Amino acid sequence: MAKVQQRTKYQEHQDPARTLLVLFHGLEGSSASHYARDLAAFAAGRGFDFVVPHFRGCSGEPNWTARAYHSGDFQEVAWILARLRSQHGGRMLAVGVSLGGNALLRWAEEMGTQASQVVQALAAVSAPVDLSASGQSIDAGLNQLFYTRRFLDTMKPKALAKLERFPGLFDRQALERARTLFEFDDAFTAPVHGFDGAWDYWKRASAKPLLHQIRLPTLLLNEFAAGRRGGRLRNPVATGAGRACGICAGPGGWTLLDGTSGGPLAGPTRRSEWMTSSSKL
């Protein structure tokens, strides 16, 4: 595996002959996340340029606006991809992990046929396409102990720092009481971003109901029955615990890819083919 030596700021006017791979990170992730480093190594080994745009407040620098980021933030994704498209004349591919995957899918849904003018293919990995299902799962049992607490440990201080700059932006006491992602979203994410509470946010930001609107090659990869991340996708194939399943959008609509069938997800040697052969989809 190629070794990535250091992180640098994206340079404009990259070689148009090279593919540009764009990664949208997950909740509280960054370019330092393990999956970002692994994907950077993959890109470097294949001669791709690679960039990780940071969602607001995730770069290590404070975000000074009266908003943050959220799972359905397709407007932010649209601005980022349009900016990169204006600077790169060659092939561009986009990947989203977890929250970034759902936001990327929402962008593709809103863009429809125009999305292919910006990127040639996209993939979403472990995307919570049903935020209600994944949110309730991550807030329960051991998931709450291992994941929710870790997220809240960084998100609550950021939110409180924002309140210092924008008094009255949200209910401080409600945020301080939050012990689940639902309570955090209800106290902070929803009111700050124009949603009517957490349930409204989870419903309107979920990519699942509008997947049929995507009009470019798309791979959606989730662990089967992994409620912690994305909830169950409606498909008839049982792949077994720990197996991967996905659905792929192409000219003929969505096609189920079963991790046990010998299809594109059957083994580690084929998992990267979406990037290297996307022009054939």
C-alpha positions as CSV (number, residue, x, y, z in Angstrom):
1,M,0.0,0.0,0.0
2,A,1.3,3.5,-0.9
3,K,2.3,5.5,2.1
4,V,0.7,9.0,2.4
5,Q,3.3,11.2,3.9
6,Q,1.4,14.3,5.0
7,R,-1.8,16.3,4.6
8,T,-1.7,19.4,2.4
9,K,-4.3,21.9,1.3
10,Y,-5.9,21.2,-2.1
11,Q,-4.1,22.9,-4.9
12,E,-6.0,24.5,-7.8
13,H,-5.4,23.6,-11.4
14,Q,-4.5,19.9,-10.9
15,D,-3.5,17.8,-13.9
16,P,-6.8,17.3,-15.9
17,A,-5.5,14.0,-17.1
18,R,-5.7,12.6,-13.5
19,T,-8.8,11.4,-11.8
20,L,-9.9,13.5,-8.8
21,L,-11.4,11.4,-6.0
22,V,-13.4,13.5,-3.4
23,L,-14.2,12.1,0.0
24,F,-17.0,13.4,2.3
25,H,-16.2,12.3,5.8
26,G,-18.5,11.0,8.5
27,L,-19.9,12.5,11.7
28,E,-17.1,14.3,13.5
29,G,-14.6,12.9,11.0
30,S,-11.8,14.6,9.1
31,S,-9.0,14.1,6.7
32,A,-7.2,12.4,9.6
33,S,-9.8,9.7,9.9
34,H,-8.5,6.2,9.3
35,Y,-10.7,5.6,6.3
36,A,-9.6,8.9,4.8
37,R,-6.0,7.9,5.2
38,D,-6.7,4.4,3.7
39,L,-8.5,5.9,0.7
40,A,-5.7,8.5,0.2
41,A,-3.3,5.6,0.0
42,F,-5.5,3.8,-2.5
43,A,-5.8,7.0,-4.6
44,A,-2.0,7.6,-4.5
45,G,-1.3,4.1,-5.6
46,R,-3.5,4.5,-8.7
47,G,-2.3,7.9,-9.7
48,F,-5.5,9.7,-8.5
49,D,-5.6,13.2,-7.0
50,F,-7.5,13.1,-3.7
51,V,-9.2,15.7,-1.6
52,V,-11.2,15.6,1.7
53,P,-13.4,18.7,2.1
54,H,-14.1,19.3,5.8
55,F,-17.6,19.9,7.0
56,R,-18.0,23.1,9.1
57,G,-16.1,22.8,12.4
58,C,-14.3,19.5,11.5
59,S,-11.0,20.8,10.2
60,G,-9.6,21.7,13.6
61,E,-10.5,25.4,13.1
62,P,-13.7,26.9,14.5
63,N,-16.6,27.6,12.3
64,W,-17.7,31.2,12.8
65,T,-21.1,31.1,11.2
66,A,-24.5,30.5,12.9
67,R,-24.8,27.0,11.5
68,A,-22.9,23.7,11.5
69,Y,-23.4,20.6,9.3
70,H,-25.9,17.8,9.1
71,S,-26.7,14.5,7.4
72,G,-28.9,16.1,4.7
73,D,-26.6,19.1,3.9
74,F,-26.8,18.7,0.1
75,Q,-26.4,22.5,-0.4
76,E,-23.0,22.3,1.2
77,V,-22.0,19.3,-0.9
78,A,-23.3,21.1,-4.0
79,W,-21.1,24.2,-3.3
80,I,-18.0,22.0,-2.7
81,L,-18.4,19.9,-5.7
82,A,-19.1,22.8,-8.0
83,R,-16.0,24.6,-6.7
84,L,-13.9,21.5,-7.3
85,R,-15.5,21.0,-10.8
86,S,-14.5,24.5,-11.7
87,Q,-10.9,23.8,-10.8
88,H,-10.5,20.3,-12.2
89,G,-11.1,19.6,-15.9
90,G,-10.7,15.8,-15.7
91,R,-12.7,12.9,-14.4
92,M,-14.1,13.4,-10.9
93,L,-15.5,10.7,-8.5
94,A,-17.1,11.2,-5.1
95,V,-17.3,9.0,-2.0
96,G,-19.2,9.6,1.2
97,V,-18.8,7.7,4.4
98,S,-21.5,7.6,7.0
99,L,-23.0,11.1,7.4
100,G,-21.1,12.2,4.3
101,G,-22.5,9.4,2.3
102,N,-26.1,10.3,3.1
103,A,-25.4,14.0,2.3
104,L,-23.8,13.0,-1.0
105,L,-26.8,10.9,-1.9
106,R,-29.1,13.7,-1.1
107,W,-27.1,15.9,-3.4
108,A,-27.4,13.4,-6.2
109,E,-31.1,13.1,-5.6
110,E,-31.6,16.9,-5.8
111,M,-29.4,17.3,-8.9
112,G,-31.0,14.5,-10.9
113,T,-29.6,14.4,-14.5
114,Q,-27.4,17.4,-13.8
115,A,-25.2,15.4,-11.3
116,S,-23.3,13.7,-14.1
117,Q,-22.1,17.0,-15.3
118,V,-20.2,17.4,-12.0
119,V,-19.1,13.8,-11.1
120,Q,-18.9,10.7,-13.2
121,A,-19.8,8.3,-10.4
122,L,-20.3,8.2,-6.7
123,A,-20.4,5.8,-3.8
124,A,-21.9,5.9,-0.3
125,V,-20.4,3.7,2.4
126,S,-22.3,2.9,5.7
127,A,-24.6,5.8,4.9
128,P,-27.5,6.2,7.4
129,V,-30.1,6.5,4.5
130,D,-32.9,6.0,7.1
131,L,-31.9,8.5,9.8
132,S,-34.9,7.5,12.1
133,A,-33.8,3.8,12.0
134,S,-30.1,4.4,12.4
135,G,-30.6,7.2,15.0
136,Q,-32.8,5.1,17.3
137,S,-30.4,2.2,17.0
138,I,-27.2,4.2,17.8
139,D,-29.0,5.7,20.8
140,A,-29.8,2.2,22.3
141,G,-27.8,-0.3,24.3
142,L,-24.1,-0.7,23.8
143,N,-24.2,1.6,20.7
144,Q,-25.1,4.5,22.9
145,L,-22.2,3.7,25.3
146,F,-19.6,3.3,22.6
147,Y,-20.7,5.7,19.8
148,T,-23.2,8.3,21.1
149,R,-21.0,9.3,24.0
150,R,-18.0,9.7,21.8
151,F,-19.8,11.9,19.3
152,L,-21.4,14.1,22.0
153,D,-18.0,14.6,23.7
154,T,-17.0,16.7,20.7
155,M,-20.3,18.0,19.3
156,K,-21.6,19.5,22.5
157,P,-18.6,21.7,23.2
158,K,-18.6,23.0,19.6
159,A,-22.3,23.8,19.9
160,L,-21.8,25.7,23.2
161,A,-18.9,27.6,21.7
162,K,-21.3,28.7,18.9
163,L,-23.9,29.8,21.4
164,E,-21.3,32.1,22.9
165,R,-21.0,33.9,19.6
166,F,-24.7,33.7,18.8
167,P,-26.7,34.1,22.0
168,G,-30.2,32.7,21.7
169,L,-29.4,30.4,18.8
170,F,-30.8,27.4,20.6
171,D,-31.8,26.3,24.1
172,R,-28.6,25.9,26.2
173,Q,-30.3,23.8,28.9
174,A,-31.8,21.4,26.4
175,L,-28.4,20.9,24.8
176,E,-26.7,20.3,28.2
177,R,-29.3,17.7,29.1
178,A,-28.8,15.8,25.8
179,R,-27.6,12.3,26.3
180,T,-28.6,10.8,22.9
181,L,-28.2,11.9,19.3
182,F,-31.9,12.4,19.1
183,E,-31.8,14.9,22.0
184,F,-28.8,16.6,20.5
185,D,-30.5,16.9,17.1
186,D,-33.6,18.1,18.8
187,A,-31.8,20.8,20.8
188,F,-29.2,21.9,18.3
189,T,-29.1,20.4,14.8
190,A,-32.8,20.9,14.0
191,P,-33.4,24.5,15.3
192,V,-30.1,25.8,13.9
193,H,-30.7,24.4,10.4
194,G,-34.4,25.2,10.0
195,F,-36.0,21.9,10.9
196,D,-39.0,21.4,13.2
197,G,-37.4,19.2,15.7
198,A,-35.3,16.0,15.4
199,W,-38.1,13.9,13.9
200,D,-38.6,16.4,11.1
201,Y,-34.8,16.6,10.5
202,W,-34.4,12.8,10.4
203,K,-37.4,12.5,8.0
204,R,-36.4,15.3,5.6
205,A,-32.6,14.6,5.6
206,S,-32.8,10.9,4.9
207,A,-31.7,9.8,1.4
208,K,-33.7,6.5,1.3
209,P,-37.1,7.9,0.2
210,L,-35.6,9.7,-2.9
211,L,-33.0,7.2,-4.1
212,H,-35.0,6.6,-7.2
213,Q,-34.2,10.2,-8.3
214,I,-30.4,9.5,-8.7
215,R,-29.4,9.5,-12.4
216,L,-25.7,8.6,-12.4
217,P,-23.7,5.5,-11.5
218,T,-24.0,5.1,-7.8
219,L,-22.9,2.4,-5.3
220,L,-24.5,2.2,-2.0
221,L,-22.7,-0.2,0.3
222,N,-23.9,-1.1,3.8
223,E,-23.4,-4.0,6.1
224,F,-26.5,-6.2,5.9
225,A,-29.0,-5.5,8.7
226,A,-26.6,-3.0,10.3
227,G,-29.2,-0.8,12.0
228,R,-26.5,1.2,13.8
229,R,-25.5,2.8,10.5
230,G,-28.2,2.8,7.9
231,G,-31.2,0.7,9.0
232,R,-32.4,-2.2,6.8
233,L,-32.5,-1.6,3.1
234,R,-35.6,-3.1,1.5
235,N,-34.2,-6.2,-0.3
236,P,-35.1,-9.8,-0.3
237,V,-31.5,-11.2,0.0
238,A,-30.2,-12.4,3.4
239,T,-26.4,-12.3,3.3
240,G,-25.8,-13.3,6.8
241,A,-24.2,-11.5,9.7
242,G,-21.0,-9.6,8.9
243,R,-21.5,-9.8,5.1
244,A,-21.8,-6.8,2.9
245,C,-24.6,-6.0,0.6
246,G,-25.3,-3.0,-1.7
247,I,-27.4,-1.6,-4.4
248,C,-26.0,-0.1,-7.6
249,A,-27.7,2.6,-9.7
250,G,-27.1,2.4,-13.4
251,P,-29.0,3.1,-16.7
252,G,-31.4,0.3,-15.9
253,G,-32.2,1.4,-12.3
254,W,-31.1,0.0,-9.0
255,T,-29.5,-3.5,-8.9
256,L,-28.9,-5.5,-5.8
257,L,-25.3,-6.6,-5.2
258,D,-25.1,-9.6,-2.9
259,G,-21.9,-10.2,-1.0
260,T,-22.3,-14.0,-1.4
261,S,-23.3,-14.1,-5.1
262,G,-20.0,-13.6,-6.7
263,G,-20.9,-10.1,-7.8
264,P,-18.9,-6.9,-7.5
265,L,-18.9,-7.1,-3.8
266,A,-17.8,-10.7,-3.5
267,G,-14.2,-10.2,-2.4
268,P,-11.6,-7.7,-1.5
269,T,-10.0,-7.8,-4.9
270,R,-13.1,-6.4,-6.5
271,R,-14.2,-3.8,-4.0
272,S,-12.3,-1.0,-5.7
273,E,-13.7,-1.6,-9.2
274,W,-16.3,1.1,-8.9
275,M,-13.5,3.6,-9.1
276,T,-11.4,2.1,-11.8
277,S,-14.2,1.1,-14.2
278,S,-16.9,3.7,-13.4
279,S,-16.8,4.9,-17.1
280,K,-18.2,1.5,-18.1
281,L,-21.2,1.6,-15.8
